[in-house]
Amino acid sequence: MTLSKYKQKRNFKETTEPVAGKPETGKHIFVVQRHHASRLHYDFRLEVDGVLKSWAVPKGPSMNPADKRLAMEVEDHPYDYKDFEGTIPAGNYGAGTVYIWDKGTFELMNPDGKSFDKEALRELKSGDLKIVMKGKKLKGEFALVKMKGKEDNAWLLIKHKDKYAVDEYNSEDYTPERVKAQGEKEKAAAKVAKKKSVAVVRSADAKKNTKEKSSPATPASAKKAARPAKKSAIKKVYKPMLTTLVREAFDGDNWLFETKWDGYRAIASVEKNKATLYSRNEKSFNKDYPPIVAAVEKISHNVVLDGEVIVLDNKGHADFQSLQNYKTTGKGKLIYAVFDLLHLDGHELQQLPLLERKSLLKDLVASLDDPAIRFSTHVLKKGTAFFEKARKQQWEGIIAKKADSIYEEGRRGLSWLKIKILNEQEALICGYTAPRGSRKKIGALVLGIYENKKLKYIGHCGGGLNEALITELYDRLQPLITKTSPFSEKVTTNMPVTWVKPSLVCQVKFQEWTGDGHLRQPIFLGLREDKPAKEVRPEKAKNLTMATTIEKERTLTLNSKKVPLTNQSKIYWPDEKISKGELIDYYLAAAQYILPHLKDRPLSLHRFPNGIKGPSFYQKDLDLEHAPAWIKSVPLLADSTGKEVDYLVCNNEATLAYMVNLGCIEINPWLSRLSSLDKPDFMVLDLDPENIDFKYVVETALHIKDLLDSFKMTSFCKTSGSTGLHIYVPTGAKYPYDATRLFAEYIARHVNEELPKSTSVVRAKSARNKKVYIDFLQNSRGQTVASPYSVRPKPGATVSMPLDWKEVNEKLKISDFNIHNSLERINEKGDLWHDIKSVKNDLRKVIREIESNTGA
């Protein structure tokens, strides 16, 4: 078979499947793709002679030699298909969703020392190909054997008996939506434990082995390189993965949704039937909740569990106040609701996908069969309906988790989200007021939180305090009494205050936040023994679009156009773990503010296909052959080559998403529009520091503003998002680039004369070392400047942020504005540059004034 048959079957204007691909030298790759077409099946592909030889395996490959899997040979696929994941549109050949199930390299089991491809082709022609696979899931020796007397394309995929073979193995074990019901608990427990333990050992070992480089030598050396990793001891402390608060519920194909339990987060570490139960701040819960400790100690494996200690009321709802009372009364239905498994019998599981960890955990809890330990169930995809159920049943909220997410200890990222129904907040007890009326000892608690490392007063709380609670709190607060207030601000109360050191954390529910940042009608729920005091901060919900990247591949309908978005999970900022999908979500959320600054302007594309640490390139000439028909472009002659270049023009969300999907982290428009390409809307000065403190950039910017103010010219300032500042002076598209550049040069040289020690107007880096370079050369036809609200390919995912001139001071930092907080700032302050288009400075009048003053 050849690629011609592959190409005949596909319409590449509608599908994103690759057309071709040139193999890399070195090892030969294999890939197994899970394909949801008319029927679910697995596509098994081996690189041979420059293409991917391909088979459709209905039940998927098996690690059990007893399973002889039917494999139907199909057309050869191009080499680049090894990376393909996404949705093939309806009406096309193979329509459905494809994602990579396993990937790795393979070798011939009996190499003849000659050409790999010739020997592989010979074995395929003979109908008996024997290989050694080195994947994440498929490892060891396999055979592809052509069936005699059957269709010409019918083969069997068979696992050989070797050290990787298992007695039971099902490819569907790795997709819990297909996990089979287990039958009778006692009989199933041993069977499941065996199967799942083997599967997880293989997965955990494979993840470590794939990080190691193995030599492309003989099958014997391959086996040696793929030797299972040594078992790991249980760590002393595991830091819980944390959630991020978002504003609303959502649906998502790659998400699962759980109950948000109202209790204490707890890690249970069990080794040789001895358990340690501890909180987020490593406080032991062993003496507080002995029934849970006794229950987990019955687990016959060495494990580490993550969950929530709760007390259920008579309606089956978690009740935090009942949990508070449990330690003194011992009353209530005490439960450990577990939702994650971090360690199993010498294997760290954090790198396994969440659904695999939960599948193992579910079987573990079932085999334990103890009512004190409950598996925290979930629903797939339908978060909106689950949230409505939670609202009707008056839960605290729900948790949304990416189904394929790894466990990131101690990190609060965007893979685990929480959506609250009730307003609750942790707070620090900073004092208490004197009682009034019949109340004794305590009138109300004075509450605070940390904001920017500074303790802030958020109100006082008297609701929810009964006599027993007041006595307990009073006794706990006496050793913490201090003479001075812990707040730097003055706090006004109706009654005298006794101040205490802010070390006790409590939880309150409340109606809303007031305009001055106080809690309205707070009610005390209990003390939080599991939360460190220094981590008590206000929780502000993120926009949903910033928090959820729902699929690896997705297609959005924007401006009535279908926009396919690829590789959404690809990491663009490795240190910050920010994905391509999150970048696109930011731009779409900020589109209404960005697009007015892009409208009808030619754009230069600066593409980072592999993120900020990968290679990048500039592209002015748009590839119209492969661009959608609805993309707007403009042909212009390039000054450097004299050739016609097709520039992209971005006037809507669809084009913005398309452009960012190409890898354009930053947006770089011209200073002029199509209606007057030779007359820019602005004069721009780019302040670029070279090995000098940022305070000198601020100083330079303020000198420039003073000079412009003296000419009664209105100017605007923004951070570059990189290292400096950009100053824009609107000119109304009335003057040619030569005039605006000469005026910019005048301003630059004048300020340079005022600040000769800290500024430079010379472009050469050697001449501007330890100085702020005032760049006026950007004022030329075809030059670009990062757009307002553009993300920059810099550490921290910084954003080029419009500023109020009052913000240009010694406190200003480039890092203050990034992809995570910029939308919140815009929501609070609005678009500070919304009226920049309406400002039209009279440049001719200013030039005449300068000439008059200088006698020119």
Disulfide bonds with the S-S distance in Angstrom:
none
